[in-house]
Amino acid sequence: MIILTVAGRVVKDAEEKFTASGTAVLNFTVASDVGFGDKKHAVFVGCSLWGKRASALAPYIKKGMQITVSGNGDLRLWEANGKHGASIELNVAEVELQGSNAQSGNDHAQIENDRSKSENDFDDDLPF
């Protein structure tokens, strides 16, 4: 297991599922360009975000959105139909929404608005 940080674009809208015990898991894939010139190619990283943050971010992680994720990475080797391959999977610990596409631009602003509201609500509870 390695600590990995990936910046790129979300390949398709995130998909929220629930475990048998009711824990939310949000699955999405991030594509990041690697290399230069004619050797440039995309690397795809499968991401899983768990718990309350998964449910909170599910409506916002959309296809084309720029995002940076970090967490515990794992390289999975596989074989299917005589072909060998590898995939990178990331158990996400941190998420940062970097930018937006035209559709999700308002969603990003809404997240910031929700965050500032919740921070203000928290400040009101302080006794000093």
N, C-alpha and C positions, 0 to 999 in steps of 0.2 A: 504494500500500500504506500502511496506517495501523496504528498500535498500538491495540489494542482490548481492553477488559476487559468481560466480560459476566457478570452474576450472574443465575441463574434456576434452572429445573428441567429435568432431562433428560426429553425427550419420549418416548423409548423406549430399551430396553436398547442399550448400545453394541455395535457390530459390528466384530469384529477380522478383518482380511484381511491378506494378505501380498503383497508385490510379487514379481515374477519372480526378483529377487535374494535374496528371503527376508526383507526388511525388514518388520516389523510396522507396520500402520497401523490405528488405532482411530477409527472414525467414529461420531459421535453428534450430536444436535441439542439445543440449549439454547433454551428459551422464556423470554423476559423481558418483564414488563409495562412498558409505556410509557404515559405520560399519566395523567390524573386524571378521575374521575367518568365521565360518559357518553362521554368521548373516550379512555378507557383501552382499550388493545388489546395483543395480544402480538406481539413481534418474535421471529422464529425465526432462530437462527444455527447454520449447519452447521459442525461442528468436526472437525478431523483432528489426531490425536496420533500421532507417529511414534516408532519404535524400541523400545528396551527398556521405556521407561515405558508405551508402548501396551500391551504384553503384561502388564506388572505391574498396570495399572489395569483391564484388560478385565473381570475378574470383579466389579469393584466399582461401575462406572458403570451404574446401573440406572434404569429409568423412575421418575420422581417424585423422584429425589434432588436436593437443593439443591446447587449447584455454582457456583464462580466460575472462569472460564477467562480467560486473556489471551494475546495473541500478535499475529501479523501478520494483520490483517483485509483483506479484499478485497470489493469490491462487484461482483457479476456481473450484467450486464444480459442478458436473454434474450428470445427471441421464439419462440412455439410456437402453431401453429394460428391465426395472426393476432392473438394476444394478446401483449402485452409485459409484462415483469415484471422484478424484481430480487431477488437473494438475497445474503445476507451470508455469507461463508465465512471461517473462522478457522483458521489454522495455529497450533495451540496450543503455547505455550512454557511456561506455568505452569498448574497445576491445583490448586484448593483445594476439598476436600469440605467444604461448609458445614453440612450437616445431613443428615438421613436421613428416609426414609419408614419405615414399620413394618418392611418387609421388609429394607431395607438397613441398618438401625440396627446390627445385629450385625456387618455387613461393615465399617462404619466403625470400630467398636471393634477389629476384627481387624487393620485396616490400621495403626492406632495401635500395637497390640501388636507387629506385625511390624516396624514402624519402630523401636520401642524396643529390640527384640531385635537388629536389625542395627546400631543405634548402639552398643549395649553390646559387640557382637562387634568392632566397629571399634576401640573404646577399648582392648580387650585387646591389640591388635596394636601399640599405641604403645610405644616403647622407654623412656619416662619416666613 
